[in-house]
Amino acid sequence: MKIELKRGRYVVAVSGGVDSVVLLDLLRLHPGVRITVAHYDHGIRSDSGADRQFVGALARRYGLPFVYDTGHLGARSSEAQARKARYDFLRRTVKATGADAIVTAHHQDDVLETAVINLLRGTGRKGLSSLTSGKGIIRPLLHVPKSEILDYAKRHGLEWREDSTNRDANYLRNHVRHNMLANWSPADKQKLLAVSKNMQPVNAELDALLAANLQVKLNRYWFIQLPHDVAREIMAAWLRKYDIGDFDHWTIERLTVAAKTASNGKAIDVVKGHSLQVTKENLALIMTER
């Protein structure tokens, strides 16, 4: 299994599952790559402390520096909350270590699952190609199917930890993995992968055009005249430009309608820490107290 990574210093996210264990095994001997192993214990499962101990022992065996942090999210926390807490920790670690980027073990099956999840959530064109390598995050296994990762682990005698929540159908990703994609043919999966890949350059060009023309304030008269579907895309791109990314289909719908219909002076909550200020002439994104 071949992966590419430029020379540099990286923070590698290692959960202890087979994907990240294989990634770490591939990277530890990669020429010119210096690694810090990073593990985040979300505090969701009662046995998660054993994952941290396992990853720590693996890092020591490889002679690699190991850092970790522990959250207290609880069993009722959402996937979005867990993801935000994990990436906040990883970004702090990048800053503390002077690393060039985060490296994660997302693979081809994750691309499929994420695309389906985003379609179900109504995230539009961006959702089809959202799982890529991007600013500060490198995902070198996106071209590798899960079956190849498992095969590599078995052939090299690697050990890993199984996360018991991976079978919990209350999590949307698990439902998509076990109850939907498991019934798809290889040909159907390849079709979705092709759509996802083809959308990447289209989305990149559209995002660049939008970002160049979207300011903190938007002309409300112009926005009101947009077709509703176009207005929704503009609203989503506007939020992303100003690093507001934790939203779903219903948030965009609510904000788009409010931007067109709310009375002068109305302030509408966007997500925590931000609001949409509506005046007769303009729409403005406002920072609020966190």
N, C-alpha and C positions, 0 to 999 in steps of 0.2 A: 504494500500500500504506500503510495507516494504522496507526500504533501509538500507544499512550498511555503517557505517563510524566510523573509529577509533577515540578514544578520541584525542583531539588536537585543535589547533587554525586554522581557515580556512577563506579564502576570498571567499565569495559566489557571483558569477556573477548574478546580477538580472537586467534584461532588463525592467521588468514590464509586460511582456507577461505571459500567463497562465502557461507555463512550469516552468519558474523561480519563479513565485509566489507560485506555489505548492511546489517546491523544498524548498524554504525558510520556508514555513509552516511546512514541514516535519522535517526540521533540527533545527528549533528554540527550540524545546523541546527535542532534541536528547541528551541523557546523555553524559556528558563529552565533549561536543562540544562547542567551543567558536567561534562566528561568527562576521565577519565584512562584512556588505552589501556593495557591490561595483557596481557602475553603470557608464557606459561610454556612453556619448552622442556623437554620431559620427558626428553630424552636417550635416546630409544628408537630413532630413525632417524638414519642417518649424515648425511642431508641436512637435518636439522631446523634447523640454524643459518641456512639460507637463508630459512626461514619467519620467524624473528626479524628478519632484515634487511629482509624485505618489509614486515612490520607496522610496524617502526620508520620506514621510509621513508614509509609511508602516513600515520602519525601526524604526521610532520613536514610532509607536504603539506597536511594539514588544520589545521596549527597547534595540535596537541593534545599535552599531556604524555604521555610514553611511559615505562613501567616494564616490566622483564622480570626473570626469574630462570631459571636453568638447573638442571635435575635430572640425575641420572646413573642413571636407572632401568634402562637396558639393554633389549635386544630381548625378553627373556623376562618382563618385568614384566606384571602383569595389568591389566585395565581398571580394577579397583577400586583398585589401587595408584596408577595414573596419575591417576585422578579425585581421590583423597585428596590427593596431592601438589599438584595444580593448585588445588584449593579452599583448601588451607592457604595457598598463595601469594596467592590472591585475597583471602582474609580478612586476611592481613597487610597487603596493600596498602590495603584499606578502612580499617584502623586507622591506617596511616601517613599517609593523605591526608585523613582525617576525612570520608570519603564516607558517604553514606546507605545505600548498598547495592551489591551486585554486579549487573550486568546481563549476561545470557547470551543466545546466539542460538538456543536450543532452539526447535524449531518443531513443527508438527502431526505430521509424520512421526516425529519423535523420541518424541512421546507414544505413538504406536502401537507403535514398537519397544520402548520401555521397558515398556509393559504386557505385551507378549508375552514379553519376557525375564523379567520378574518372575513371570509365570504358569509359565514353564518351571522357574524356580528354586523355585517353591512358596512365594512370599512372602505368599500369602493376599490378603485384601481390600485391604490397603494398597498392594499392588503395582499394582493396576489404576488408581490415581489418584496415583501418587507424583510424577510430573513436573508440578509446578505452580509458580507463584510463591509464595514462602514467606518466612519470617523472614530478612531480609537478602539475599534473592536474588529478582530480578525477571526474568521471562521474557516479554517483550512480544510475541513472535512465535508463541506456542503455538497461535494460531488460524489461522496461515498455513501452507499446504502448501508442501513443497519446490519444487514446480513454479512457484509464484508467486515464490519467492525467486530461482530461476534466471532467470525471465523478467525480473524487475526488474534483475538484474545485467547481463543482455544489453542491455536497452533503455537503460540508463544508461552503458554502456561500461565497466563496472567490471572490474578484473582481480583474480584471486585465485590462491591456491596449492592444488594438489591433493595431499592426503595419500596417499602410496602405500599406507599400511596400511589404507585404507578398502576395499580389495579383498581383504584377507587373511581368508579364511574361518575361520582359527583363532580369530579374535575372535568371540564369540557375537553381538554386535550386527551384525556384517557378515553372519553366517550368517542371522540373522533378516531382515535387510534384503534380501539378494539371493536367498536360497533359499526364503524363506517369504512375506513380505509382498508380494514382487514378483508372486506368483501369486494374490493376493487381488483380488477385484473391488472397485470403488469402493463398492458398497453394503455389502460385508462390512466394509470399513474404517470406514465411517460408523457401523455398528452398534457396533463396538468403541469408537470415539470417544464415542458416546452413553453406553455403559456406564461408561466412564472418567469422563465429566462427571457422570453421575448419582451415582457413588460418592463424589464429593468432599464434598458436604454430609453424607452418611451417615457417612463416615469421620471428618469433623471433629467431629460430635456424639459418636460413640462414643469418640474419642480424648479429648475433654474429660471425659466421664464417667469413663473409666478413669483419666486422670491425676489426677483429684480424689480417687481412692480407692486409688491405688497408692503405698505408702510405700517407703522404703529396705528395710524388712523386711516380709515377707508371712507371714501365718499359714499354716503348712505343712498343718495339718489341713484348713483350708478349701481350699487348693490341691489337695490329694490327692483331694478329693471332686468336683472339677470334671470334666465330660466331657473327654476328651482333646483334642478340637478346640478347645474353649473354653479349656482350660489353655494350649494353644499360643498362642492369641491374647493371653491375659493375659501370658504370658511375653514375647512380642514387644513389647507395649505397655509393659511394665515396663522393658525395656531401653531403648526409645526415650525414655521419660520422663527417664532419667538419661544421655542423650546417648551411648548405645551403639547405633550404627546399622549397623555393618559386619558384618552376619550374614546367613546364608542359611537355607533350609528345614532343612538338616541340623543346623545349630547350634541352632535352636529345638527341633527334635525331641530332640536329645541332652540339652539342658538341662531340657526338660519331663520326660523320663523320669527323669533324675537327681534332679530336685526331688521326685519322688514316691517314688523307690526307694532313693536313696543312704543309706548308714548315717550315724548321728549324728556330726557333726564333720568330715564330708567336705567338701573344697574342690574345686570343679570349674572348670576354665578356661572363661571365656566368650569373650572376645577379648583381644588384647594389652592388658594394663593393668587387667584386671578378672577377678574370680572370683566364683563363686556359693558362698556358705557355707551348708551344710545342717546344721541342728540338729534335735533331736527336734520342736521346736515352731515354728521359724521358718526362713524363707529370707532371706538377706541378700546384697546386692551389695557386694562389697569391692574397693576400689582396691588394686592390687598394683604393685610397682615396674615401671617401663617400661624 
